[in-house]
Amino acid sequence: QVQLVESGGGLVQAGGSLRLSCAASGRTFSIFAMAWFRQAPGKERAFVAAIDWNGSNTAISDSVKGRFTIFRDNGKNTAYLQMNSLKPEDTAVYVCAAGVVLTKSSYDYWGQGTQVTVSS
């Protein structure tokens, strides 16, 4: 019903920045809350950030607060994760999610993920 495609991942040095994009299919993007999760090899999937349908409410993990921001452009059917001051511990596959309610765990649709690697 909804397809999510992430882009913007890559290799960056510690202290650098990346902006991840999540493009959603269909005309109903604006009704969904959007979120970002990340998963490193051998570790559990972890919540990163989320934003509600109109951008009025956001949630950000303490581990990235002050460095990452989440925002969206409903006219482009796209959500973004701006990542600054990157650290090697941020290395993971970053996955976009969408759902009718902003949560830190449960969403209805998931993307395939994009790799972020931060070198020291």
All heavy atoms as an XYZ file, in Angstrom:
900
protein
N       0.821     -1.205      0.000
C       0.000      0.000      0.000
C       0.860      1.262      0.000
O       0.530      2.233     -0.688
C      -0.921     -0.008      1.197
C      -1.904      1.152      1.210
C      -2.884      1.048      2.353
O      -2.913      0.072      3.072
N      -3.698      2.085      2.506
N       1.929      1.250      0.790
C       2.859      2.364      0.856
C       4.265      1.818      0.675
O       4.653      0.851      1.334
C       2.755      3.121      2.186
C       3.822      4.214      2.264
C       1.371      3.731      2.337
N       5.011      2.435     -0.209
C       6.398      2.065     -0.440
C       7.313      3.178      0.040
O       7.073      4.354     -0.261
C       6.649      1.796     -1.918
C       8.071      1.344     -2.223
C       8.283      1.054     -3.692
O       7.371      1.178     -4.507
N       9.492      0.664     -4.041
N       8.340      2.808      0.784
C       9.306      3.757      1.311
C      10.680      3.417      0.761
O      11.104      2.260      0.826
C       9.340      3.708      2.841
C       8.005      3.913      3.564
C       8.195      3.694      5.065
C       7.459      5.304      3.292
N      11.376      4.404      0.240
C      12.692      4.210     -0.342
C      13.649      5.214      0.261
O      13.477      6.423      0.095
C      12.667      4.348     -1.872
C      14.068      4.139     -2.437
C      11.693      3.350     -2.483
N      14.677      4.700      0.944
C      15.674      5.554      1.572
C      16.814      5.836      0.606
O      17.123      5.029     -0.272
C      16.246      4.895      2.834
C      15.210      4.554      3.890
C      14.722      3.130      3.791
O      14.790      2.546      2.691
O      14.274      2.590      4.822
N      17.458      6.968      0.820
C      18.659      7.311      0.072
C      19.495      8.271      0.900
O      19.026      8.817      1.901
C      18.320      7.926     -1.285
O      17.603      9.138     -1.136
N      20.724      8.482      0.487
C      21.590      9.449      1.131
C      22.662      8.867      2.022
O      23.507      9.613      2.530
N      22.648      7.560      2.227
C      23.678      6.942      3.040
C      25.007      6.916      2.323
O      25.114      7.196      1.135
N      26.040      6.582      3.074
C      27.373      6.518      2.501
C      28.435      6.469      3.567
O      28.157      6.227      4.741
N      29.654      6.707      3.134
C      30.820      6.707      4.016
C      31.213      8.141      4.323
O      31.360      8.965      3.411
C      31.979      5.973      3.351
C      33.316      5.971      4.079
C      33.197      5.229      5.410
C      34.384      5.349      3.199
N      31.382      8.437      5.597
C      31.737      9.783      6.017
C      32.708      9.695      7.183
O      32.671      8.742      7.969
C      30.472     10.579      6.399
C      29.789      9.972      7.615
C      30.796     12.043      6.634
N      33.585     10.673      7.293
C      34.516     10.723      8.405
C      33.832     11.224      9.669
O      32.841     11.965      9.613
C      35.700     11.635      8.078
C      36.635     11.092      7.022
C      37.808     12.002      6.777
O      37.685     13.027      6.123
N      38.959     11.630      7.333
N      34.361     10.810     10.804
C      33.846     11.294     12.077
C      33.837     12.818     12.103
O      34.792     13.466     11.669
C      34.678     10.749     13.230
N      32.739     13.364     12.606
C      32.553     14.802     12.627
C      31.828     15.351     11.426
O      31.410     16.518     11.438
N      31.645     14.539     10.404
C      30.974     14.972      9.198
C      29.468     14.879      9.297
O      28.909     14.547     10.346
N      28.812     15.153      8.173
C      27.357     15.202      8.125
C      26.822     14.425      6.938
O      27.487     14.295      5.902
C      26.866     16.651      8.020
O      27.248     17.416      9.142
N      25.616     13.918      7.095
C      24.855     13.304      6.021
C      23.394     13.676      6.191
O      22.928     13.886      7.308
C      24.977     11.780      6.034
C      26.271     11.137      5.560
C      26.222      9.631      5.829
C      26.492     11.401      4.075
N      22.685     13.710      5.079
C      21.240     13.875      5.114
C      20.599     12.684      4.427
O      20.827     12.437      3.238
C      20.795     15.161      4.425
C      19.269     15.341      4.422
C      18.839     16.635      3.759
N      19.204     17.783      4.568
C      18.918     19.046      4.233
N      18.279     19.306      3.106
N      19.295     20.028      5.031
N      19.801     11.942      5.178
C      19.068     10.815      4.640
C      17.687     11.267      4.189
O      17.069     12.121      4.822
C      18.921      9.712      5.682
C      20.210      9.188      6.320
C      19.890      8.036      7.263
C      21.214      8.768      5.261
N      17.219     10.672      3.105
C      15.892     10.956      2.584
C      15.065      9.687      2.564
O      15.593      8.592      2.348
C      15.974     11.523      1.164
O      16.695     12.732      1.131
N      13.775      9.834      2.775
C      12.829      8.732      2.689
C      11.678      9.183      1.811
O      10.860     10.017      2.226
C      12.331      8.342      4.082
S      11.047      7.072      4.077
N      11.626      8.651      0.607
C      10.583      8.999     -0.346
C       9.444      7.991     -0.251
O       9.670      6.787     -0.324
C      11.145      9.026     -1.764
N       8.226      8.489     -0.096
C       7.050      7.647      0.056
C       6.192      7.699     -1.196
O       6.044      8.750     -1.820
C       6.229      8.084      1.262
N       5.623      6.572     -1.542
C       4.733      6.499     -2.690
C       3.318      6.912     -2.308
O       2.957      6.934     -1.128
C       4.725      5.078     -3.252
O       4.156      4.167     -2.328
N       2.520      7.226     -3.322
C       1.117      7.499     -3.113
C       0.812      8.927     -2.722
O       1.715      9.729     -2.456
N      -0.459      9.216     -2.649
C      -0.934     10.562     -2.344
C      -1.301     10.750     -0.885
O      -1.760     11.837     -0.515
C      -2.145     10.887     -3.215
C      -3.321      9.956     -2.992
C      -4.481     10.308     -3.884
N      -5.618      9.440     -3.689
C      -6.778      9.549     -4.311
N      -6.948     10.515     -5.202
N      -7.760      8.700     -4.062
N      -1.117      9.730     -0.057
C      -1.524      9.773      1.339
C      -0.373      9.985      2.306
O      -0.533      9.812      3.502
C      -2.269      8.485      1.735
O      -1.413      7.354      1.541
C      -3.523      8.323      0.903
N       0.797     10.378      1.793
C       1.959     10.561      2.642
C       1.684     11.495      3.813
O       2.143     11.252      4.932
C       3.121     11.100      1.808
C       4.306     11.517      2.621
C       5.191     10.584      3.119
C       4.535     12.855      2.893
C       6.295     10.965      3.869
C       5.634     13.252      3.640
C       6.513     12.302      4.126
N       0.940     12.549      3.582
C       0.775     13.586      4.591
C       0.010     13.127      5.826
O       0.055     13.808      6.854
C       0.090     14.813      3.987
O      -1.216     14.497      3.539
N      -0.677     12.002      5.783
C      -1.433     11.529      6.942
C      -0.605     10.657      7.874
O      -1.070     10.307      8.963
C      -2.698     10.755      6.526
C      -2.346      9.370      5.971
C      -3.507     11.562      5.515
C      -3.547      8.493      5.712
N       0.601     10.293      7.477
C       1.404      9.352      8.243
C       2.444     10.039      9.105
O       3.071     11.012      8.689
C       2.123      8.374      7.315
C       1.232      7.349      6.686
C       0.911      7.419      5.345
C       0.720      6.314      7.439
C       0.095      6.474      4.762
C      -0.099      5.359      6.869
C      -0.413      5.433      5.524
N       2.633      9.479     10.300
C       3.835      9.755     11.055
C       5.005      9.021     10.404
O       4.835      7.947      9.829
C       3.675      9.301     12.506
N       6.184      9.614     10.493
C       7.382      9.034      9.894
C       8.446      8.887     10.964
O       8.523      9.682     11.902
C       7.908      9.919      8.760
C       6.900     10.217      7.666
S       6.439      8.743      6.714
C       8.005      8.350      5.934
N       9.287      7.873     10.795
C      10.314      7.611     11.791
C      11.555      7.037     11.135
O      11.510      6.497     10.026
C       9.799      6.647     12.863
N      12.664      7.157     11.847
C      13.925      6.539     11.463
C      14.402      5.620     12.576
O      14.364      5.987     13.761
C      15.002      7.591     11.185
C      14.770      8.381      9.936
C      14.143      9.576      9.821
C      15.185      8.020      8.619
N      14.135      9.993      8.515
C      14.771      9.051      7.754
C      15.873      6.926      8.081
C      15.013      9.033      6.382
C      16.118      6.893      6.717
C      15.693      7.937      5.885
N      14.863      4.438     12.176
C      15.492      3.478     13.062
C      16.857      3.130     12.505
O      17.150      3.396     11.333
C      14.644      2.214     13.190
C      13.325      2.426     13.866
C      12.252      2.973     13.183
C      13.157      2.080     15.201
C      11.033      3.176     13.803
C      11.938      2.272     15.838
C      10.883      2.821     15.135
N      17.685      2.517     13.340
C      18.974      2.049     12.853
C      19.320      0.715     13.498
O      18.898      0.422     14.615
C      20.082      3.072     13.112
C      20.395      3.329     14.576
C      21.401      4.479     14.690
N      21.798      4.724     16.062
C      22.607      5.717     16.430
N      23.101      6.552     15.518
N      22.919      5.865     17.717
N      20.089     -0.080     12.754
C      20.499     -1.383     13.239
C      21.931     -1.655     12.805
O      22.232     -1.650     11.614
C      19.581     -2.485     12.721
C      19.867     -3.837     13.338
C      18.776     -4.846     13.057
O      17.978     -4.678     12.138
N      18.730     -5.895     13.852
N      22.781     -1.865     13.775
C      24.162     -2.238     13.531
C      24.293     -3.756     13.587
O      23.479     -4.429     14.230
C      25.080     -1.583     14.561
N      25.303     -4.321     12.932
C      25.476     -5.781     12.962
C      25.553     -6.323     14.377
O      26.297     -5.807     15.214
C      26.790     -5.988     12.216
C      26.897     -4.810     11.308
C      26.307     -3.669     12.084
N      24.769     -7.361     14.647
C      24.773     -7.990     15.950
C      24.030     -7.241     17.032
O      24.068     -7.662     18.196
N      23.363     -6.156     16.686
C      22.642     -5.368     17.672
C      21.162     -5.273     17.317
O      20.764     -5.490     16.168
C      23.236     -3.963     17.781
C      24.670     -3.931     18.290
C      25.154     -2.514     18.478
C      26.561     -2.482     19.036
N      27.044     -1.085     19.232
N      20.358     -4.942     18.305
C      18.931     -4.768     18.096
C      18.653     -3.471     17.345
O      19.411     -2.507     17.427
C      18.201     -4.759     19.435
C      18.301     -6.051     20.220
C      17.550     -7.171     19.553
O      16.467     -6.914     18.988
O      18.049     -8.310     19.588
N      17.546     -3.465     16.624
C      17.099     -2.254     15.965
C      16.772     -1.193     17.008
O      16.108     -1.474     18.009
C      15.872     -2.551     15.104
C      15.381     -1.367     14.288
C      14.194     -1.764     13.435
N      13.050     -2.146     14.253
C      12.013     -2.825     13.805
N      11.979     -3.220     12.548
N      11.010     -3.121     14.620
N      17.229      0.019     16.785
C      17.079      1.093     17.753
C      16.346      2.276     17.137
O      16.591      2.650     15.989
C      18.439      1.535     18.276
N      15.493      2.879     17.922
C      14.788      4.083     17.514
C      15.747      5.255     17.417
O      16.631      5.422     18.266
C      13.685      4.398     18.523
C      13.021      5.720     18.305
C      12.055      5.885     17.338
C      13.374      6.815     19.077
C      11.443      7.105     17.139
C      12.767      8.039     18.895
C      11.798      8.183     17.914
N      15.565      6.085     16.400
C      16.391      7.269     16.214
C      15.567      8.545     16.347
O      15.872      9.408     17.171
C      17.110      7.246     14.851
C      17.930      8.520     14.663
C      18.004      6.015     14.740
N      14.520      8.672     15.529
C      13.733      9.895     15.524
C      12.403      9.643     14.846
O      12.267      8.727     14.036
C      14.480     11.030     14.812
N      11.409     10.483     15.165
C      10.103     10.382     14.538
C       9.469     11.755     14.453
O       9.816     12.672     15.207
C       9.192      9.427     15.316
N       8.512     11.893     13.539
C       7.806     13.145     13.328
C       6.366     12.832     12.966
O       6.100     11.879     12.228
C       8.513     13.986     12.238
C       7.888     15.374     12.115
C       8.515     13.259     10.899
C       8.742     16.329     11.276
N       5.425     13.606     13.489
C       4.028     13.329     13.225
C       3.622     13.839     11.848
O       4.435     14.378     11.093
C       3.129     13.877     14.340
C       3.010     15.398     14.322
O       3.747     16.075     13.591
O       2.149     15.912     15.072
N       2.342     13.689     11.537
C       1.896     13.886     10.158
C       2.082     15.302      9.642
O       2.298     15.504      8.433
C       0.429     13.473     10.019
C      -0.523     14.414     10.689
C      -0.909     14.404     12.001
C      -1.216     15.505     10.079
N      -1.796     15.424     12.242
C      -2.006     16.110     11.084
C      -1.252     16.020      8.782
C      -2.818     17.218     10.820
C      -2.052     17.125      8.522
C      -2.829     17.703      9.540
N       1.993     16.284     10.521
C       2.128     17.666     10.071
C       3.398     18.343     10.579
O       3.562     19.550     10.393
C       0.901     18.481     10.464
C       0.738     18.625     11.970
O       1.502     18.065     12.744
N      -0.272     19.369     12.369
N       4.280     17.581     11.218
C       5.537     18.119     11.694
C       5.466     18.873     13.002
O       6.468     19.470     13.419
N       4.316     18.856     13.670
C       4.161     19.619     14.900
C       4.782     18.943     16.111
O       5.076     19.616     17.104
C       2.682     19.901     15.162
O       1.955     18.698     15.344
N       4.970     17.633     16.061
C       5.565     16.888     17.163
C       6.693     16.018     16.646
O       6.568     15.379     15.596
C       4.525     16.016     17.860
C       3.479     16.826     18.590
O       3.804     17.620     19.464
N       2.226     16.632     18.234
N       7.782     15.985     17.401
C       8.917     15.137     17.061
C       9.396     14.400     18.300
O       9.146     14.807     19.432
C      10.087     15.934     16.475
O      10.527     16.906     17.430
C       9.676     16.647     15.194
N      10.089     13.295     18.069
C      10.737     12.537     19.131
C      12.130     12.171     18.646
O      12.295     11.748     17.495
C       9.944     11.291     19.490
N      13.117     12.329     19.513
C      14.501     12.068     19.145
C      15.163     11.273     20.254
O      15.026     11.595     21.433
C      15.269     13.384     18.898
C      14.584     14.210     17.808
C      16.710     13.098     18.510
C      15.228     15.546     17.552
N      15.889     10.243     19.865
C      16.619      9.435     20.829
C      17.671     10.263     21.552
O      18.329     11.126     20.953
C      17.284      8.254     20.116
O      18.191      7.594     20.963
N      17.853      9.982     22.833
C      18.872     10.690     23.601
C      20.272     10.506     23.020
O      21.121     11.385     23.153
C      18.864     10.222     25.052
C      17.651     10.706     25.812
O      16.994     11.663     25.361
O      17.366     10.129     26.880
N      20.505      9.385     22.369
C      21.827      9.104     21.838
C      22.210     10.011     20.675
O      23.400     10.143     20.368
C      21.925      7.637     21.413
O      21.038      7.359     20.343
N      21.220     10.629     20.028
C      21.499     11.495     18.886
C      20.982     12.909     19.082
O      21.185     13.759     18.201
C      20.927     10.907     17.588
C      21.487      9.517     17.339
C      19.406     10.870     17.625
N      20.344     13.181     20.193
C      19.777     14.502     20.443
C      20.873     15.564     20.412
O      21.941     15.393     20.983
C      19.052     14.511     21.783
C      18.240     15.774     22.043
C      17.389     15.623     23.303
C      16.354     14.526     23.140
N      15.465     14.424     24.334
N      20.564     16.651     19.722
C      21.537     17.715     19.561
C      22.404     17.565     18.336
O      23.074     18.533     17.936
N      22.414     16.381     17.734
C      23.201     16.130     16.530
C      22.323     15.834     15.320
O      22.659     16.221     14.201
C      24.165     14.967     16.747
C      25.164     15.209     17.868
C      26.214     14.109     17.925
N      25.631     12.807     18.237
C      25.687     11.738     17.442
N      26.317     11.825     16.269
N      25.147     10.590     17.809
N      21.220     15.127     15.532
C      20.320     14.742     14.447
C      19.024     15.540     14.544
O      18.545     15.845     15.642
C      19.960     13.262     14.525
C      21.082     12.297     14.259
C      22.398     12.703     14.175
C      20.790     10.953     14.104
C      23.418     11.805     13.941
C      21.796     10.036     13.867
C      23.108     10.457     13.783
N      18.438     15.838     13.398
C      17.108     16.422     13.342
C      16.280     15.704     12.294
O      16.812     15.207     11.298
C      17.142     17.926     13.022
O      17.806     18.137     11.769
C      17.861     18.697     14.108
N      14.986     15.623     12.532
C      14.065     15.020     11.584
C      13.110     16.094     11.087
O      12.644     16.924     11.861
C      13.308     13.833     12.217
C      12.434     13.133     11.171
C      12.503     14.263     13.433
C      11.860     11.805     11.652
N      12.832     16.080      9.796
C      11.867     16.999      9.226
C      11.260     16.370      7.985
O      11.704     15.320      7.528
C      12.490     18.370      8.931
C      13.621     18.359      7.938
C      13.408     18.738      6.621
C      14.903     18.012      8.323
C      14.447     18.754      5.708
C      15.952     18.021      7.417
C      15.724     18.392      6.114
N      10.235     17.007      7.459
C       9.531     16.435      6.320
C       9.043     17.527      5.392
O       8.841     18.680      5.796
C       8.353     15.569      6.785
C       7.248     16.343      7.484
C       6.268     15.396      8.181
N       5.550     14.566      7.233
C       4.918     13.441      7.551
N       4.930     13.001      8.812
N       4.275     12.750      6.618
N       8.839     17.148      4.141
C       8.277     18.019      3.124
C       7.131     17.251      2.488
O       7.348     16.403      1.624
C       9.330     18.404      2.091
C       8.826     19.401      1.071
O       7.603     19.537      0.903
O       9.665     20.065      0.430
N       5.920     17.532      2.931
C       4.778     16.776      2.436
C       4.507     17.033      0.960
O       3.954     16.174      0.270
C       3.536     17.106      3.265
C       3.586     16.491      4.643
O       4.457     15.676      4.947
N       2.662     16.880      5.501
N       4.886     18.199      0.473
C       4.733     18.478     -0.939
C       5.587     17.586     -1.821
O       5.258     17.366     -2.985
N       6.680     17.073     -1.265
C       7.572     16.169     -1.988
C       7.433     14.721     -1.539
O       8.189     13.862     -1.997
C       9.025     16.612     -1.827
C       9.325     17.972     -2.423
C      10.790     18.328     -2.257
C      11.097     19.666     -2.893
N      12.522     20.037     -2.748
N       6.500     14.442     -0.639
C       6.302     13.098     -0.105
C       7.601     12.511      0.448
O       7.910     11.335      0.248
C       5.732     12.167     -1.174
C       4.286     12.459     -1.500
O       3.640     13.299     -0.881
N       3.764     11.755     -2.491
N       8.342     13.331      1.165
C       9.668     12.930      1.620
C       9.906     13.346      3.061
O       9.554     14.461      3.457
C      10.754     13.539      0.721
O      10.541     13.115     -0.633
C      12.142     13.086      1.157
N      10.501     12.438      3.838
C      10.978     12.732      5.177
C      12.498     12.674      5.178
O      13.103     11.930      4.400
C      10.409     11.741      6.187
N      13.111     13.432      6.069
C      14.559     13.566      6.090
C      15.106     13.342      7.495
O      14.438     13.597      8.491
C      14.981     14.964      5.633
C      14.479     15.359      4.270
C      13.260     16.010      4.128
C      15.225     15.091      3.134
C      12.792     16.380      2.876
C      14.772     15.450      1.883
C      13.550     16.102      1.760
O      13.100     16.463      0.507
N      16.338     12.881      7.542
C      17.094     12.823      8.779
C      18.424     13.522      8.535
O      19.260     13.017      7.783
C      17.323     11.381      9.232
C      18.033     11.216     10.567
C      17.130     11.675     11.717
C      18.466      9.770     10.776
N      18.592     14.691      9.128
C      19.842     15.425      9.034
C      20.753     14.974     10.161
O      20.396     15.103     11.336
C      19.596     16.929      9.121
C      20.858     17.767      9.061
C      21.541     17.684      7.718
O      20.890     17.781      6.685
N      22.851     17.493      7.732
N      21.917     14.460      9.823
C      22.851     13.913     10.787
C      24.127     14.738     10.768
O      24.824     14.794      9.753
C      23.162     12.450     10.476
C      21.917     11.577     10.366
S      22.315      9.823     10.139
C      23.094      9.893      8.529
N      24.426     15.375     11.883
C      25.626     16.184     12.032
C      26.512     15.599     13.116
O      26.069     14.811     13.945
C      25.259     17.623     12.378
C      24.441     18.308     11.317
O      24.609     18.063     10.119
N      23.545     19.199     11.738
N      27.757     16.020     13.124
C      28.720     15.570     14.137
C      28.716     14.057     14.277
O      28.661     13.510     15.384
C      28.419     16.243     15.479
O      28.481     17.649     15.366
N      28.784     13.376     13.169
C      28.681     11.925     13.172
C      29.849     11.272     13.897
O      30.986     11.751     13.837
C      28.591     11.404     11.750
C      27.211     11.584     11.112
C      27.303     11.491      9.598
C      26.247     10.537     11.650
N      29.533     10.167     14.561
C      30.499      9.392     15.318
C      30.562      7.973     14.762
O      29.589      7.496     14.182
C      30.096      9.329     16.790
C      29.893     10.678     17.448
C      29.361     10.509     18.861
C      29.133     11.838     19.536
N      28.594     11.672     20.910
N      31.680      7.275     14.953
C      31.740      5.877     14.496
C      30.611      5.012     15.044
O      30.148      4.098     14.346
C      33.106      5.409     14.996
C      33.929      6.648     15.003
C      32.985      7.747     15.437
N      30.144      5.281     16.240
C      29.060      4.514     16.826
C      27.726      4.728     16.129
O      26.768      4.003     16.389
C      28.921      4.841     18.321
C      28.569      6.293     18.595
C      29.039      6.763     19.961
O      30.261      6.716     20.205
O      28.190      7.162     20.773
N      27.639      5.721     15.242
C      26.439      5.926     14.441
C      26.375      4.991     13.243
O      25.356      4.965     12.546
C      26.367      7.371     13.939
C      26.220      8.378     15.064
O      25.453      8.117     16.007
O      26.870      9.443     14.982
N      27.428      4.251     12.982
C      27.457      3.331     11.855
C      26.351      2.289     11.993
O      26.247      1.605     13.012
C      28.816      2.643     11.762
O      29.825      3.619     11.466
C      28.828      1.585     10.667
N      25.510      2.182     10.966
C      24.378      1.263     10.997
C      23.644      1.342      9.669
O      23.910      2.220      8.838
C      23.418      1.616     12.137
N      22.716      0.424      9.484
C      21.728      0.551      8.429
C      20.579      1.382      8.978
O      19.996      1.041     10.013
C      21.217     -0.811      7.946
C      20.079     -0.637      6.939
C      22.353     -1.606      7.314
N      20.260      2.460      8.300
C      19.189      3.355      8.726
C      17.947      3.051      7.906
O      17.987      3.017      6.671
C      19.610      4.814      8.556
C      20.557      5.262      9.638
C      21.870      4.803      9.669
C      20.132      6.122     10.646
C      22.729      5.188     10.675
C      20.993      6.519     11.652
C      22.290      6.047     11.664
O      23.147      6.443     12.668
N      16.834      2.842      8.609
C      15.595      2.390      7.999
C      14.493      3.403      8.287
O      14.348      3.857      9.423
C      15.190      1.006      8.528
C      13.923      0.522      7.837
C      16.323      0.003      8.319
N      13.728      3.707      7.266
C      12.594      4.605      7.374
C      11.321      3.808      7.635
O      11.155      2.694      7.130
C      12.463      5.414      6.079
S      11.068      6.534      6.002
N      10.408      4.376      8.421
C       9.140      3.729      8.725
C       8.010      4.750      8.681
O       8.226      5.949      8.875
C       9.188      3.059     10.096
N       6.788      4.260      8.454
C       5.607      5.113      8.399
C       4.438      4.424      9.081
O       4.310      3.201      9.031
C       5.250      5.454      6.956
N       3.574      5.219      9.699
C       2.394      4.678     10.349
C       1.424      5.770     10.725
O       1.723      6.958     10.598
N       0.263      5.369     11.207
C      -0.777      6.343     11.522
C      -0.546      7.038     12.850
O      -1.159      8.072     13.119
C      -2.171      5.687     11.502
C      -2.485      5.164     10.113
C      -2.259      4.564     12.529
N       0.335      6.483     13.689
C       0.602      7.039     15.009
C       2.101      7.142     15.225
O       2.852      6.223     14.872
C      -0.022      6.174     16.121
C       0.298      6.745     17.499
C      -1.530      6.076     15.947
N       2.546      8.238     15.809
C       3.953      8.401     16.165
C       4.267      7.529     17.377
O       3.679      7.702     18.448
C       4.251      9.870     16.462
C       5.714     10.266     16.647
C       5.897     11.757     16.400
C       6.229      9.924     18.046
N       5.170      6.583     17.209
C       5.655      5.751     18.300
C       7.165      5.618     18.182
O       7.776      6.114     17.238
C       5.021      4.349     18.295
O       5.624      3.542     17.272
C       3.516      4.411     18.061
N       7.749      4.906     19.147
C       9.180      4.623     19.111
C       9.473      3.170     18.771
O      10.621      2.726     18.897
C       9.823      4.992     20.449
C       9.773      6.481     20.755
C      10.484      6.809     22.056
C      10.460      8.304     22.334
N      11.169      8.644     23.593
N       8.455      2.436     18.317
C       8.679      1.017     18.057
C       7.841      0.430     16.931
O       8.369     -0.320     16.107
C       8.439      0.205     19.336
O       7.108      0.377     19.794
N       6.560      0.748     16.864
C       5.637      0.044     15.986
C       5.188      0.938     14.842
O       4.606      2.005     15.077
C       4.430     -0.440     16.782
O       3.518     -1.124     15.952
N       5.433      0.481     13.625
C       4.990      1.192     12.433
C       4.420      0.208     11.425
O       4.683     -0.997     11.484
C       6.144      2.000     11.824
C       6.424      3.236     12.623
C       7.267      3.197     13.727
C       5.812      4.448     12.304
C       7.491      4.321     14.492
C       6.036      5.575     13.064
C       6.875      5.513     14.156
O       7.091      6.638     14.917
N       3.646      0.725     10.498
C       2.927     -0.103      9.540
C       3.728     -0.427      8.289
O       3.509     -1.472      7.666
C       1.623      0.596      9.140
C       0.720      0.858     10.325
O       0.373     -0.107     11.030
O       0.353      2.033     10.550
N       4.637      0.451      7.911
C       5.398      0.286      6.684
C       6.865      0.570      6.953
O       7.201      1.454      7.748
C       4.875      1.230      5.591
C       3.408      1.066      5.319
C       2.486      1.948      5.861
C       2.940      0.022      4.526
C       1.132      1.799      5.626
C       1.588     -0.137      4.289
C       0.687      0.758      4.841
O      -0.658      0.598      4.601
N       7.713     -0.176      6.255
C       9.155     -0.080      6.461
C       9.880     -0.065      5.131
O       9.497     -0.767      4.190
C       9.661     -1.260      7.293
C       9.090     -1.304      8.671
C       7.884     -1.817      9.044
C       9.705     -0.804      9.858
N       7.704     -1.670     10.395
C       8.809     -1.055     10.922
C      10.920     -0.187     10.133
C       9.098     -0.696     12.237
C      11.205      0.171     11.439
C      10.298     -0.083     12.472
N      10.927      0.726      5.055
C      11.785      0.720      3.896
C      12.850     -0.352      3.992
O      12.911     -1.135      4.941
N      13.718     -0.396      2.992
C      14.778     -1.395      2.938
C      16.045     -0.971      3.663
O      16.870     -1.815      4.018
C      15.108     -1.730      1.487
C      13.984     -2.418      0.737
C      13.631     -3.748      1.343
O      12.560     -3.923      1.927
N      14.528     -4.709      1.225
N      16.223      0.307      3.874
C      17.365      0.795      4.609
C      18.472      1.325      3.717
O      18.577      0.977      2.546
N      19.302      2.166      4.301
C      20.472      2.700      3.629
C      21.646      2.679      4.604
O      21.494      3.007      5.781
C      20.207      4.124      3.086
O      21.334      4.579      2.336
C      19.918      5.111      4.210
N      22.797      2.256      4.117
C      23.963      2.079      4.975
C      24.644      3.411      5.252
O      24.925      4.184      4.339
C      24.957      1.125      4.317
C      26.256      0.931      5.102
C      26.053      0.131      6.363
O      25.378     -0.900      6.339
N      26.615      0.604      7.469
N      24.933      3.651      6.515
C      25.738      4.788      6.945
C      26.966      4.242      7.654
O      26.842      3.483      8.619
C      24.957      5.724      7.878
C      25.878      6.796      8.468
C      23.807      6.371      7.131
N      28.135      4.619      7.184
C      29.385      4.185      7.790
C      30.206      5.418      8.149
O      30.480      6.259      7.288
C      30.187      3.286      6.843
O      29.397      2.155      6.476
C      31.467      2.811      7.520
N      30.589      5.511      9.408
C      31.357      6.644      9.906
C      32.735      6.137     10.305
O      32.863      5.282     11.187
C      30.670      7.318     11.099
C      31.458      8.557     11.534
C      29.234      7.694     10.736
N      33.757      6.653      9.665
C      35.122      6.235      9.937
C      35.762      7.150     10.962
O      35.451      8.346     11.053
C      35.947      6.229      8.653
O      36.027      7.528      8.091
N      36.689      6.605     11.729
C      37.386      7.369     12.751
C      38.704      7.909     12.236
O      39.148      7.583     11.134
C      37.615      6.511     13.988
O      38.402      5.383     13.667
